Amino acid sequence: MKMQQKWSMAFDRRFMPASFRTSGNGEYISTVVPGHLRPGMAVCDIGGGKRPLIAKDVKDRLGLKVVGLDIDADELMRAPDGLYDETICADITEYEGNGQADLVICQAVLEHVANTEKALRSIASCLKSGGLALLFVPSRNAAYARLNLILPDSWKKWIIRKVMPGSAHMRGFKAYYDRCTPRQFRAMADRCGFEVEEVKCYFISSYFSHFFPLYVLWRCWMRLFYLCNGENAAETFTMVLRRR
């Protein structure tokens, strides 16, 4: 399995441009969120559950107030002590915020809601005027997303056990990928009271790297798909939105 992954990564280094080798999730965690944190901010972490994105030392050093909002109360209760100043158990598509947050962070959550536009309106309600929402979203057009939408659950669990055995224990949440493409998010953001400040698209994921022949076919498809559809061919994307 590890050899297959090595071959896959070697193929990328040899044949894929650097822009196709950047991990969207990695860049969101290491660059996007840290780059927008400021001292004294009120931050709402949506869907962070038991794994809040902001580390305790960063929170303390910057004097942040962090509110955790998640649909699962048990997940919130399992977060390490001191990472949340307040927790809210709520469905983000139904929640009405108080407009007090300077920053909302939302990592790989919106693909799991049935109505993404309602979720964006709720996110807007959490923010002050001029506040920022930092979103990381797996795209509906990604190959793994399409498979997730059409395959029965029993097939998906079997595939995960076979090709990603280290992830077999992970809890899954139903994914809808409702309008989860960069172009559709731009349009929804405008309707929900946001200005789009930045969009970054990413064209890699690890799902097929465990089987080298399939990985090569997928990467060739990615290049062709990008030539035809541009940013909408993205596997994942980040979006920085400013509340009007």
FENUR-V656792 format. One record per residue. SS is DSSP state (hx for helix, st for strand, lp for the rest). Layout:
BEGIN
ss->(SS | SS)
END
This chain:
BEGIN
ss->(lp | hx | hx | hx | hx | hx | hx | hx | hx | hx | hx | hx | hx | hx | hx | lp | lp | hx | hx | hx | lp | lp | lp | hx | hx | hx | hx | hx | hx | hx | hx | hx | hx | hx | hx | hx | lp | lp | lp | lp | lp | st | st | st | st | st | lp | lp | lp | lp | lp | lp | lp | lp | lp | hx | hx | hx | hx | hx | hx | hx | lp | lp | st | st | st | st | st | st | lp | lp | hx | hx | hx | hx | hx | lp | lp | lp | lp | lp | lp | lp | lp | st | st | st | st | lp | lp | lp | lp | lp | lp | lp | lp | lp | lp | lp | st | st | st | st | st | st | st | lp | lp | hx | hx | hx | lp | lp | lp | hx | hx | hx | hx | hx | hx | hx | hx | hx | hx | hx | st | st | st | st | st | st | st | st | st | st | st | st | lp | lp | lp | lp | hx | hx | hx | hx | hx | hx | hx | hx | lp | lp | hx | hx | hx | hx | hx | hx | hx | hx | hx | hx | hx | lp | hx | hx | hx | lp | lp | lp | lp | lp | lp | lp | lp | lp | lp | lp | lp | lp | lp | hx | hx | hx | hx | hx | hx | hx | hx | hx | hx | lp | lp | st | st | st | st | st | st | st | st | st | lp | lp | lp | lp | lp | lp | lp | lp | lp | hx | hx | hx | hx | hx | hx | hx | hx | hx | hx | hx | hx | hx | hx | hx | hx | hx | hx | hx | hx | hx | hx | lp | lp | st | st | st | st | st | st | st | st | lp)
END
